[in-house]
Amino acid sequence: MKKVPQTKVFVLKPGETVQKLIGLSLDPSLNDTTVAIISRKDSPLTVRGMKTNEELMIARHTYNLICEQRGEGKKQNSKV
């Protein structure tokens, strides 16, 4: 049976203590770039960065909630 690497997802802010608990070592110069891997080369874990837009997601969820309450149904791909 082929061994498949595990993937775990963490939502971290720079400097959080959980980084030290799990042995995570981020490269601060890479964290603000668009490269896929933001962990240092000597880190025991590989960390991949993912751009997010939390404000847009909150706006979409709020819009969908209002539409549902008005009886208009959920607007899945609506532009806010």
Stockholm file with secondary structure:
# STOCKHOLM 1.0

chainA/1-80         MKKVPQTKVFVLKPGETVQKLIGLSLDPSLNDTTVAIISRKDSPLTVRGMKTNEELMIARHTYNLICEQRGEGKKQNSKV
#=GR chainA/1-80 SS CCCCCCCCCCCCCTTCTHHHHTTCCBCHHHHTSSCSBCBCTTCSSCCBCCCCCHHHHHHHHHHHHHHHHTTSCCCTTCCC
#=GC SS_cons        CCCCCCCCCCCCCTTCTHHHHTTCCBCHHHHTSSCSBCBCTTCSSCCBCCCCCHHHHHHHHHHHHHHHHTTSCCCTTCCC
//
